[in-house]
Amino acid sequence: MENEKRQRMLQLIEELNRASDAYYNGMTELMTDYEWDARFDELKQLEDETGEKLPDSPTHRVSEDNITGQKEAHEFAALSLAKTKQVGELAKWAEGRPIWISWKLDGLTLVVTYDNGRLAKVVTRGNGHVGTNITHLARAINGIPPTIPSTGHTVIRGEAVISYDDFNRFLIESGEDYANPRNLASGSLTLKDVDEVKRRNIQWIPFTLVNKDADDIISWGKRMDWLQSQGLNTVAHELIADPTAQHVEEVIGHWNPEQCPYPVDGLVVAYDDTAYAQTGSVTGHHATRAGLAFKWQDESARTELIQVEWSCAASTISPVAIFRPVELEGTTVKRASLCNISECERLGIGGEGTRLQVIKANKIIPKVIHVDETVGTFSIPEECPVCRHATRIEISGASGTRTLHCTNAYCPAKQLKRFARFVSKDGMDIDGISEQTLSKFINLGWISEFADIFDLQRHIHEIATMDGFGQKSASNMMRSIEKARDVEAQKLLYALTIPMCGHDVCKRLLTAYSLKELIDAAVNATETDFFSHIQGIGPEKSASFVRWFNSEENARQVEHLMEKINVREASLQPAGQACAGMTFVITGDVHRYKNRNELKAYIESQGGRVAGSVSGSTSFLINNDVTSASGKNQKAQQLGIPIISEDDFIGRFASETSAQSRPTEGSLF
């Protein structure tokens, strides 16, 4: 029996370490969080039963990233947190002392150090004791300012993350394939090219102040306030002053992962009394009072497989389990992604009647976690379900994962992300067509190019009878499509999803050329760097733009699209001169304009410029909290730059009609 337990421990260690390596180093993930936790807990129980901890066991060592570069020892060890899924255990750990709840962001931990107010170094977490120095990438990571007001020795831990929106945008513009935002963030920090890293839009979000000179703040909450005063945008956090099990459950109940723009895999709990938190012991690689990770208890249900549906989207054809409906987390669930061929084979997926266990991971994503009984056989299609071209199986060299792909480079389903950007608010602004809806229409053969969206009227009766629709929603969709036929040139250019052609590039190109001139020039360009003379474009972006329009398929689609729409050319001159020659910096929430982008657009339409940081060339800092001690306010005061509220701005430079009065929701970060 003891030998069997030891063999099982060896197997679990090998599986967990292999999955951990994939998770921390940007490869295809080999198991879900649910499966990881179950195996980890099983290994820990076996270690407790046998009294033995084998070498390389993840229960007593910290997983590490494999980012190459100069290694550097941490001044303060970055240990892991013990975890729980039980509210009762969390309340017991709190011991009646005030605690703080914050997101457990799913990215890469970076330790940032400032000396004398200047950035000294940025180091990855590594194994918790030694990390990799990536200071050279600091200017490519949002949220790491080169200076802060404090002139002491300051050490801060934070998470480098990529939002879901930025992740999807990058996949569209780059054509690259990453499993999730965390994989993209991890892969990005291995790059040498600072500009390429910057394109990934990584955000560093501080989650704890490790050390500062004259360290007299012993409240975790006040330490976070201090970070905010330095101009840093900290993770969202909430105090539970009286952490009874009931109070803890109430607070956790309204922390919904769907409200967070970044990936999360639970919550972090910390004592407000930081002096008390340091009195705990270190067990394995956990400091017992430094904090606690809370993960939601996944509710599972048993059901039966009806069929495996193969959904072609982006670059892969993915298997989806369709099963008898079950209730999970207050919703009816009847389908879940099976990820890839390897996952289906690992689970033992069969045919109709196969008995499954299903969860909603982190209360969001339906997931098949176990097959209780396999019935029938699992078959892999030889044809793409959308275009009927042949399929092929590809094997990842790093993980050996087998995925299915369509061999047709122009398969409409491969363009799903492009179609999603086309109909987005920043693109053609067509309400009522989500990415999921687009996928349905593509798989039904209704959409194969952009112009087809303007012919969906012919399917209105079928749409009205589809699951989740109705006559009213179908009619609203058609009205939105008709409205989108009249479009501004800049929105159309962005909607085409040309690689490396985001908002800024579109604006710069259309400042130099009309849309017609731009297309004609790109089609007839003999040199790929034709547009590189335009400030902010450069040879790489120019080449990407020219290559796109030199594709016969792209040119054909644009020609068809132009027959369906009316394009309003962008004006080369500002609409007014109210802000001419002035540079503004905007910080904090706005309440008169819809958002900061709308305020920025107004300033630019009036000949002004909007910068991201306060400098000697700044004319005004716009901040509705004019008396705050934020880093930008302090910098403006040091330089003698006026700080004005949104109302002040409207009074001086705008009119009431340029802004819409509306309440604004607080930011999560």
MIMI-728797 format. One line per field, with one value per residue (C-alpha): residue in one letter; x, y, z. Coordinates in Angstrom, 3 decimals, decimal comma. Layout:
residues N
kero	A	...
px	X	...
py	Y	...
pz	Z	...
***
This chain:
residues 669
kero	M	E	N	E	K	R	Q	R	M	L	Q	L	I	E	E	L	N	R	A	S	D	A	Y	Y	N	G	M	T	E	L	M	T	D	Y	E	W	D	A	R	F	D	E	L	K	Q	L	E	D	E	T	G	E	K	L	P	D	S	P	T	H	R	V	S	E	D	N	I	T	G	Q	K	E	A	H	E	F	A	A	L	S	L	A	K	T	K	Q	V	G	E	L	A	K	W	A	E	G	R	P	I	W	I	S	W	K	L	D	G	L	T	L	V	V	T	Y	D	N	G	R	L	A	K	V	V	T	R	G	N	G	H	V	G	T	N	I	T	H	L	A	R	A	I	N	G	I	P	P	T	I	P	S	T	G	H	T	V	I	R	G	E	A	V	I	S	Y	D	D	F	N	R	F	L	I	E	S	G	E	D	Y	A	N	P	R	N	L	A	S	G	S	L	T	L	K	D	V	D	E	V	K	R	R	N	I	Q	W	I	P	F	T	L	V	N	K	D	A	D	D	I	I	S	W	G	K	R	M	D	W	L	Q	S	Q	G	L	N	T	V	A	H	E	L	I	A	D	P	T	A	Q	H	V	E	E	V	I	G	H	W	N	P	E	Q	C	P	Y	P	V	D	G	L	V	V	A	Y	D	D	T	A	Y	A	Q	T	G	S	V	T	G	H	H	A	T	R	A	G	L	A	F	K	W	Q	D	E	S	A	R	T	E	L	I	Q	V	E	W	S	C	A	A	S	T	I	S	P	V	A	I	F	R	P	V	E	L	E	G	T	T	V	K	R	A	S	L	C	N	I	S	E	C	E	R	L	G	I	G	G	E	G	T	R	L	Q	V	I	K	A	N	K	I	I	P	K	V	I	H	V	D	E	T	V	G	T	F	S	I	P	E	E	C	P	V	C	R	H	A	T	R	I	E	I	S	G	A	S	G	T	R	T	L	H	C	T	N	A	Y	C	P	A	K	Q	L	K	R	F	A	R	F	V	S	K	D	G	M	D	I	D	G	I	S	E	Q	T	L	S	K	F	I	N	L	G	W	I	S	E	F	A	D	I	F	D	L	Q	R	H	I	H	E	I	A	T	M	D	G	F	G	Q	K	S	A	S	N	M	M	R	S	I	E	K	A	R	D	V	E	A	Q	K	L	L	Y	A	L	T	I	P	M	C	G	H	D	V	C	K	R	L	L	T	A	Y	S	L	K	E	L	I	D	A	A	V	N	A	T	E	T	D	F	F	S	H	I	Q	G	I	G	P	E	K	S	A	S	F	V	R	W	F	N	S	E	E	N	A	R	Q	V	E	H	L	M	E	K	I	N	V	R	E	A	S	L	Q	P	A	G	Q	A	C	A	G	M	T	F	V	I	T	G	D	V	H	R	Y	K	N	R	N	E	L	K	A	Y	I	E	S	Q	G	G	R	V	A	G	S	V	S	G	S	T	S	F	L	I	N	N	D	V	T	S	A	S	G	K	N	Q	K	A	Q	Q	L	G	I	P	I	I	S	E	D	D	F	I	G	R	F	A	S	E	T	S	A	Q	S	R	P	T	E	G	S	L	F
px	0,000	2,819	4,534	1,279	0,942	4,545	4,004	0,862	2,805	5,497	2,814	1,080	4,382	5,248	1,777	1,650	5,157	4,595	1,307	2,922	5,736	3,178	1,102	3,988	5,769	3,140	2,500	-0,803	-2,309	-2,416	-5,104	-7,771	-7,459	-10,053	-7,906	-4,720	-6,313	-7,702	-4,310	-2,452	-4,835	-4,515	-0,699	-0,733	-3,032	-0,740	2,276	0,462	-0,478	3,006	5,000	7,190	7,779	9,507	11,985	10,414	7,021	5,093	3,756	7,126	8,623	7,558	6,869	8,961	8,958	11,670	12,193	15,792	18,104	20,151	19,080	18,700	17,925	14,838	15,388	12,191	11,147	7,939	6,331	3,118	-0,175	-1,967	-5,394	-8,917	-12,299	-14,238	-15,656	-15,558	-11,815	-11,258	-13,205	-11,275	-7,955	-9,053	-9,323	-11,810	-9,242	-10,103	-9,143	-9,014	-10,329	-8,793	-8,683	-6,187	-5,105	-3,980	-0,787	2,899	4,124	6,722	8,641	9,294	11,856	12,273	15,235	15,247	11,993	13,414	12,761	15,699	14,698	11,909	12,358	10,083	8,966	10,951	11,003	10,157	13,786	15,514	13,915	14,935	15,793	13,592	14,093	14,779	11,103	9,685	8,754	6,786	4,609	1,731	1,476	5,210	6,072	9,761	9,461	7,276	7,050	8,554	12,337	12,944	13,656	10,366	9,617	6,222	4,730	2,163	0,711	1,463	-1,814	-3,521	-7,235	-9,608	-10,318	-6,632	-6,024	-8,721	-7,517	-3,955	-5,053	-6,969	-4,214	-1,293	-2,812	-0,929	-2,485	-2,413	-4,678	-5,503	-4,306	-1,963	-0,124	0,262	1,602	4,057	5,268	5,583	8,045	10,497	10,826	13,788	12,021	10,578	8,218	6,839	6,183	4,466	2,090	0,759	-0,619	0,521	-0,749	1,114	-1,294	0,271	-1,227	1,015	3,613	6,500	8,789	9,432	11,876	10,479	8,015	5,558	2,277	1,056	-2,391	-2,589	-5,402	-3,424	-0,400	-2,565	-3,741	-0,084	0,565	-2,371	-0,863	2,268	0,211	-0,058	-3,328	-3,728	-5,846	-9,461	-9,860	-12,556	-12,385	-14,225	-13,986	-15,826	-14,947	-17,561	-18,417	-21,680	-20,007	-17,249	-19,782	-21,824	-18,788	-17,400	-20,864	-20,702	-17,132	-18,084	-15,150	-17,231	-16,990	-13,194	-11,647	-8,609	-8,367	-8,629	-8,410	-9,836	-9,435	-6,588	-7,211	-4,816	-4,801	-5,135	-2,605	0,611	2,704	0,577	0,797	4,589	4,418	3,385	5,708	6,876	5,560	6,901	6,730	3,828	4,029	1,062	-0,181	1,082	-2,197	-4,648	-5,856	-9,578	-10,883	-14,537	-15,905	-16,879	-20,407	-20,508	-23,312	-23,606	-25,152	-25,069	-23,364	-25,688	-22,972	-19,574	-20,011	-16,928	-16,826	-14,456	-13,269	-10,042	-7,209	-8,568	-11,554	-12,524	-14,677	-17,671	-19,634	-23,413	-25,115	-28,435	-29,084	-28,020	-28,354	-25,024	-24,457	-28,060	-27,945	-28,853	-25,769	-25,940	-22,596	-18,911	-15,685	-13,510	-10,500	-8,697	-8,215	-5,716	-8,157	-10,939	-8,641	-7,371	-10,911	-12,104	-14,834	-16,970	-20,257	-23,888	-24,684	-21,191	-21,661	-19,958	-19,236	-19,491	-18,588	-18,532	-14,884	-14,546	-18,348	-17,948	-16,722	-18,550	-16,013	-16,141	-13,945	-14,484	-15,977	-17,734	-18,514	-17,481	-20,120	-19,354	-16,320	-14,805	-14,399	-12,426	-13,904	-11,901	-13,674	-14,039	-17,669	-17,776	-15,980	-15,719	-12,004	-9,801	-8,665	-5,271	-4,048	-1,176	0,995	2,574	6,301	6,371	3,464	2,540	-1,034	-3,008	-5,312	-7,474	-7,141	-8,804	-6,394	-8,246	-6,412	-9,555	-12,050	-14,624	-14,508	-10,823	-11,900	-14,252	-12,168	-11,982	-15,770	-16,159	-13,967	-15,821	-19,183	-17,690	-18,483	-15,065	-15,644	-18,944	-20,872	-23,542	-25,557	-26,979	-24,296	-21,988	-19,012	-21,130	-23,849	-21,287	-19,964	-23,490	-24,042	-20,644	-21,262	-24,688	-22,939	-24,610	-21,381	-18,181	-17,027	-17,740	-20,323	-22,485	-23,363	-25,332	-27,329	-28,525	-31,979	-32,734	-32,416	-34,470	-37,266	-34,778	-32,916	-36,167	-36,780	-33,234	-32,542	-31,946	-33,538	-37,033	-38,818	-37,926	-34,193	-33,972	-35,644	-33,338	-30,350	-31,522	-32,044	-28,524	-27,121	-28,949	-27,656	-24,089	-24,244	-23,303	-19,857	-16,889	-13,691	-11,646	-14,156	-14,281	-10,499	-10,242	-13,071	-11,158	-8,770	-5,544	-2,587	-0,789	-3,447	-5,082	-6,842	-3,716	-2,401	-5,808	-5,962	-2,425	-3,015	-6,288	-4,691	-2,334	-4,732	-8,433	-9,658	-9,874	-6,368	-5,094	-6,519	-5,373	-1,870	-1,652	-2,865	-0,417	2,546	5,779	7,611	6,209	7,503	5,410	3,657	6,666	7,174	4,045	4,947	4,246	3,889	7,371	8,390	6,935	3,403	3,566	4,587	1,738	-0,786	0,524	0,683	-2,910	-4,273	-2,086	-3,925	-6,428	-8,870	-8,740	-9,081	-12,091	-13,789	-13,233	-14,655	-17,794	-18,138	-17,899	-20,935	-23,013	-21,994	-21,537	-18,217	-17,853	-14,287	-12,457	-11,865	-8,186	-8,797	-9,994	-13,664	-12,700	-9,801	-10,920	-7,957	-5,478	-1,825	-2,564	-1,666	-3,980	-3,554	-6,727	-6,792	-9,507	-13,171	-15,263	-18,983	-19,986	-18,495	-19,284	-15,678	-12,156	-11,880	-14,845	-13,227	-9,940	-11,750	-13,317	-9,968	-8,358	-11,309	-10,567	-6,897	-5,554	-3,377	-3,832	-0,749	-0,464	1,762	2,341	5,430	6,684	4,757	1,391	-1,090	-3,752	-4,317	-8,001	-8,964	-12,385	-10,614	-8,552	-7,368	-6,249	-2,695	-2,244	1,121	-0,153	-1,620	1,627	3,677	1,383	1,703	5,501	5,567	2,953	0,481	-3,214	-5,407	-8,992	-12,141	-14,274	-16,771	-13,955	-12,855	-16,359	-16,695	-13,413	-13,070	-16,350	-20,108	-22,735	-23,724	-20,224	-20,640	-23,496	-24,309	-24,496	-23,481	-20,277	-19,445	-16,328	-13,361	-12,352	-8,747
py	0,000	2,415	1,656	2,376	5,718	6,591	5,757	7,892	10,771	10,521	10,569	13,603	15,494	14,860	15,939	19,055	20,221	19,717	21,657	24,347	24,804	25,286	27,680	29,919	30,030	30,918	27,448	25,661	24,922	21,216	21,203	23,447	25,220	22,761	19,775	21,395	22,060	18,514	16,925	19,326	18,551	14,808	15,050	17,063	14,505	11,632	13,528	13,995	10,290	8,993	11,680	11,940	14,826	13,754	15,963	18,529	18,313	21,535	21,526	22,726	24,696	27,757	27,377	29,736	31,505	30,655	34,206	34,475	37,280	38,531	36,810	38,835	37,877	39,481	41,821	40,373	36,801	36,599	33,528	31,847	32,128	29,255	28,738	27,830	27,390	27,504	30,766	29,232	28,581	32,136	33,570	31,313	32,508	36,153	35,578	38,434	40,982	43,465	42,061	43,301	41,503	42,130	40,418	37,583	38,753	36,041	37,378	37,556	39,113	41,870	43,475	47,167	49,183	52,969	54,832	58,600	58,819	57,124	53,665	51,437	47,982	45,657	41,951	38,985	36,823	33,832	31,171	33,667	34,130	34,867	36,498	37,965	41,656	43,115	46,802	47,430	46,610	49,004	51,744	49,175	48,228	50,542	51,516	51,613	55,343	56,333	58,490	58,774	61,659	59,659	59,964	56,936	53,271	51,756	48,137	47,275	44,016	44,041	41,868	42,306	41,540	42,018	42,836	40,625	43,504	44,136	40,385	40,035	43,182	41,847	38,489	40,312	42,741	40,314	37,082	35,245	32,513	32,513	30,525	33,385	36,806	35,256	33,255	36,404	38,411	35,644	35,279	39,047	39,458	37,110	39,519	41,834	44,421	47,102	48,428	44,945	44,464	47,852	46,730	44,007	46,694	45,022	46,721	46,500	46,688	47,042	44,741	45,354	47,770	45,591	48,244	51,966	54,076	55,397	52,525	53,746	52,777	49,523	49,485	47,549	49,819	52,987	51,509	51,069	54,684	55,715	53,871	55,730	59,019	58,131	58,030	54,214	52,526	49,738	46,604	46,999	46,226	46,205	46,203	43,673	45,262	42,439	39,224	36,837	33,986	35,758	39,105	37,452	35,503	38,663	40,609	37,787	37,334	40,623	40,164	38,854	37,917	38,972	42,589	42,582	43,551	41,399	37,634	36,588	33,207	34,075	36,642	37,599	38,181	40,260	41,470	45,231	45,052	44,527	44,229	41,269	39,743	39,565	37,532	34,313	31,410	30,119	26,658	25,171	28,124	29,868	32,624	31,694	35,233	37,097	36,466	33,841	32,986	32,309	30,362	29,862	26,424	25,137	23,765	20,592	18,660	15,313	15,055	13,100	14,050	14,572	15,244	16,837	19,897	21,161	24,944	26,677	30,006	31,979	29,594	26,310	23,982	23,348	20,523	21,636	19,287	19,587	17,896	17,626	20,995	21,379	24,231	25,742	28,967	30,038	29,563	26,803	25,308	22,990	23,359	23,620	23,901	20,788	22,879	20,461	16,848	16,099	17,290	15,100	12,075	12,823	13,069	9,998	11,759	9,360	9,659	10,214	8,969	9,525	10,525	13,820	16,045	19,790	22,965	26,727	27,534	30,697	30,959	31,966	29,367	26,019	23,183	19,388	18,150	14,392	11,547	9,012	6,572	6,614	5,483	5,056	6,558	10,004	10,962	13,815	15,492	15,366	18,439	21,981	22,420	25,911	25,821	22,037	22,174	19,401	19,556	18,711	17,910	20,012	19,040	21,662	21,058	22,422	20,548	17,888	19,225	18,100	20,674	20,587	23,206	24,111	24,087	26,933	30,197	32,174	30,147	32,680	31,179	32,085	35,691	35,659	38,136	40,394	40,320	41,056	44,139	45,157	45,385	46,766	50,220	51,487	49,985	50,091	50,315	47,691	46,895	43,450	41,354	39,721	37,499	34,481	35,618	36,172	32,651	31,260	33,233	32,171	28,505	28,798	30,135	33,570	35,549	34,932	38,541	42,007	42,934	39,934	41,629	44,208	41,388	39,770	41,263	38,250	36,012	38,158	35,593	32,816	35,072	35,956	32,266	31,494	30,670	33,914	36,133	37,257	39,527	42,671	41,917	40,832	44,095	46,151	44,421	45,278	48,934	49,083	47,553	50,127	52,955	51,651	52,035	55,697	55,572	57,843	56,989	56,493	54,041	52,077	51,885	50,632	48,137	46,477	44,991	45,642	44,253	46,941	49,471	50,632	53,891	56,024	54,654	55,116	58,708	59,510	57,978	59,825	63,085	62,758	61,239	60,849	57,242	56,920	58,342	56,044	52,891	53,871	54,619	51,320	49,256	50,923	51,280	49,861	50,139	48,735	51,719	54,118	55,641	55,632	59,382	60,012	60,754	57,757	55,240	53,968	51,256	48,268	49,668	50,994	47,572	45,881	48,347	48,013	44,202	44,031	46,049	44,147	40,935	40,158	38,701	41,792	44,133	42,147	42,292	46,049	46,578	44,590	46,433	49,867	48,967	48,583	51,675	55,430	56,747	60,205	61,378	62,666	66,381	67,268	70,366	70,541	71,366	74,363	76,143	76,265	74,120	75,027	74,912	73,459	70,100	68,453	65,478	63,713	61,633	60,067	59,484	61,810	62,446	64,981	63,150	59,493	58,524	59,889	58,915	61,173	64,077	63,380	63,321	66,711	68,274	66,959	68,185	71,647	71,583	70,468	67,538	64,966	63,487	60,586	62,194	65,635	67,490	71,017	71,222	70,433	73,322	71,884	68,769	67,762	65,980	66,087	65,611	68,800	68,535	64,889	63,904	61,787	61,660	63,635	66,354	66,631	66,798	69,512	71,528	71,209	72,525	75,237	73,677	74,533	71,649	72,044	69,988	68,749	71,532	74,104	72,673	72,912	76,470	77,533	75,443	73,736	74,034	72,135	70,315	68,866	66,727	64,543	64,673	61,148	59,234	57,262	53,919	53,664	51,902	48,500	49,678
pz	0,000	0,920	-2,403	-4,291	-2,490	-3,341	-7,023	-7,045	-5,444	-8,135	-10,837	-9,330	-8,968	-12,624	-13,843	-11,633	-12,505	-16,228	-16,059	-13,916	-16,432	-19,213	-17,076	-16,020	-19,367	-21,942	-23,376	-23,946	-20,539	-19,747	-17,044	-15,591	-12,233	-10,936	-11,952	-10,630	-7,250	-7,029	-7,815	-5,502	-2,627	-3,287	-3,244	-0,016	1,633	0,571	1,955	5,267	5,370	4,540	6,324	3,216	0,798	-2,395	-4,311	-6,680	-4,977	-5,727	-2,145	-0,843	-3,710	-5,679	-9,389	-11,448	-14,761	-17,276	-18,516	-19,643	-18,606	-15,688	-12,472	-9,310	-5,700	-4,187	-1,262	0,263	-0,616	-2,676	-1,128	-2,268	-0,409	1,258	-0,295	0,714	-0,939	2,324	3,716	7,188	6,935	5,730	8,680	11,070	9,581	10,058	13,843	14,121	12,928	10,121	6,711	3,123	0,046	-3,398	-6,793	-7,280	-10,708	-13,115	-14,661	-13,757	-10,526	-10,973	-8,113	-8,798	-6,801	-6,607	-5,080	-4,565	-6,511	-9,604	-10,977	-9,977	-11,209	-12,281	-11,449	-12,168	-9,249	-10,540	-7,836	-5,100	-4,055	-7,376	-10,418	-13,776	-14,158	-16,936	-16,143	-19,847	-20,557	-17,933	-20,406	-22,421	-19,424	-18,518	-14,864	-14,053	-13,951	-14,283	-11,161	-8,048	-5,532	-2,645	-2,437	-0,179	-0,916	-2,088	-3,056	-4,569	-5,819	-8,579	-11,317	-15,017	-16,800	-20,142	-20,299	-22,236	-24,649	-25,335	-25,670	-28,335	-30,102	-30,235	-31,653	-34,390	-35,323	-35,064	-36,358	-33,584	-31,462	-27,643	-25,334	-22,944	-21,703	-19,165	-21,825	-23,924	-20,972	-20,103	-23,692	-24,092	-21,221	-22,960	-25,917	-26,457	-28,640	-26,338	-29,025	-29,634	-25,911	-25,772	-28,519	-26,176	-23,795	-20,571	-17,425	-14,104	-11,145	-7,671	-5,052	-2,049	-0,694	0,448	1,911	2,063	4,050	7,351	7,176	9,814	8,114	9,682	8,030	4,746	3,581	4,328	2,569	-0,524	-0,127	0,002	-3,281	-4,818	-3,625	-5,590	-8,788	-8,899	-9,877	-7,308	-7,425	-6,271	-2,572	0,125	3,914	6,077	9,509	11,307	9,419	10,728	8,367	7,495	6,749	4,704	2,646	1,994	0,753	-1,372	-2,876	-4,762	-6,063	-9,480	-11,785	-14,799	-13,583	-13,782	-17,151	-16,365	-15,805	-12,153	-10,446	-7,060	-4,289	-1,956	1,738	3,880	7,489	7,827	10,667	8,687	11,860	12,984	9,487	9,846	13,067	11,309	10,616	7,222	6,389	3,154	0,761	2,556	5,185	7,380	8,109	5,036	3,226	2,048	-1,448	-1,724	-4,699	-5,411	-4,691	-8,129	-8,229	-10,331	-12,014	-13,785	-17,229	-20,520	-23,762	-26,732	-29,324	-29,930	-32,126	-33,969	-33,995	-36,390	-35,031	-35,345	-36,208	-34,852	-35,096	-31,480	-30,067	-28,004	-25,759	-26,198	-23,242	-21,462	-19,723	-16,078	-13,560	-12,433	-10,487	-11,115	-14,903	-17,351	-19,004	-22,013	-23,811	-22,855	-24,813	-24,878	-25,981	-28,311	-29,407	-26,642	-23,966	-25,407	-25,403	-21,897	-20,528	-22,444	-24,444	-26,477	-28,316	-27,354	-23,864	-22,434	-18,785	-17,808	-14,825	-15,572	-13,642	-14,260	-13,576	-11,443	-11,764	-15,426	-17,928	-18,401	-18,277	-18,551	-15,695	-15,740	-17,751	-15,525	-18,343	-22,004	-24,493	-28,201	-29,918	-30,375	-34,040	-35,593	-38,700	-41,929	-43,333	-41,950	-40,812	-42,388	-45,760	-46,275	-47,019	-45,616	-41,990	-40,517	-37,022	-35,690	-32,717	-30,454	-30,100	-26,554	-24,994	-27,580	-27,643	-30,700	-32,313	-35,434	-38,181	-41,471	-44,439	-46,196	-45,490	-46,402	-44,371	-43,094	-39,603	-39,306	-39,589	-36,557	-34,566	-37,622	-38,021	-34,290	-34,609	-37,778	-35,952	-32,698	-31,327	-32,412	-35,849	-37,741	-34,448	-35,200	-32,067	-31,399	-33,104	-30,571	-31,363	-30,448	-32,870	-35,610	-35,042	-35,504	-38,708	-40,081	-39,305	-41,000	-44,116	-43,954	-43,520	-45,463	-45,973	-44,530	-47,168	-46,200	-42,909	-44,890	-46,543	-43,300	-43,926	-46,128	-43,029	-40,633	-40,212	-39,420	-36,982	-35,196	-34,436	-33,256	-29,612	-27,690	-30,348	-31,211	-33,653	-31,725	-31,353	-35,004	-36,113	-33,885	-35,416	-38,926	-37,971	-36,565	-39,758	-41,885	-39,692	-40,091	-43,885	-43,342	-41,722	-41,013	-42,881	-39,701	-38,201	-41,442	-41,729	-38,148	-38,774	-41,635	-39,043	-40,906	-38,902	-36,852	-37,850	-34,620	-33,785	-33,815	-37,118	-38,797	-37,616	-38,811	-42,243	-42,740	-41,673	-44,654	-47,219	-47,903	-47,674	-51,463	-51,901	-49,180	-50,777	-54,267	-52,978	-51,084	-54,033	-56,435	-54,037	-55,464	-52,136	-48,884	-46,894	-49,005	-45,945	-43,603	-44,076	-41,991	-38,363	-36,126	-38,979	-39,850	-42,339	-40,437	-40,149	-43,691	-45,012	-43,138	-44,594	-48,164	-48,003	-46,773	-49,697	-52,164	-51,275	-54,029	-51,500	-49,272	-52,256	-53,478	-50,070	-49,768	-53,263	-52,376	-49,079	-50,705	-52,832	-49,634	-47,655	-47,832	-46,457	-44,947	-45,418	-42,345	-42,141	-42,299	-40,178	-36,548	-36,131	-33,994	-32,307	-28,659	-27,512	-30,244	-29,194	-25,753	-24,204	-21,664	-19,331	-18,131	-14,942	-12,781	-13,634	-15,792	-15,314	-17,989	-20,965	-21,613	-20,903	-21,131	-24,800	-25,636	-23,775	-25,594	-28,948	-28,221	-27,283	-30,476	-32,549	-31,180	-32,172	-28,787	-27,769	-24,987	-23,306	-20,877	-18,270	-16,754	-18,002	-18,513	-21,799	-20,159	-20,269	-17,935	-15,829	-15,842	-12,621	-10,966	-7,623	-7,839	-4,212	-4,314	-3,389	-6,520	-8,241	-11,245	-9,029	-7,090	-10,294	-11,686	-8,467	-8,556	-12,137	-11,555	-14,002	-13,403	-12,189	-13,393	-13,009	-15,882	-15,182	-15,290	-18,642	-20,096	-18,828	-20,447	-23,583	-24,420	-24,385	-22,446	-25,641	-26,105	-22,997	-21,824	-18,115	-16,799	-13,692	-14,089	-12,534	-10,421	-11,981	-10,707	-10,764
***
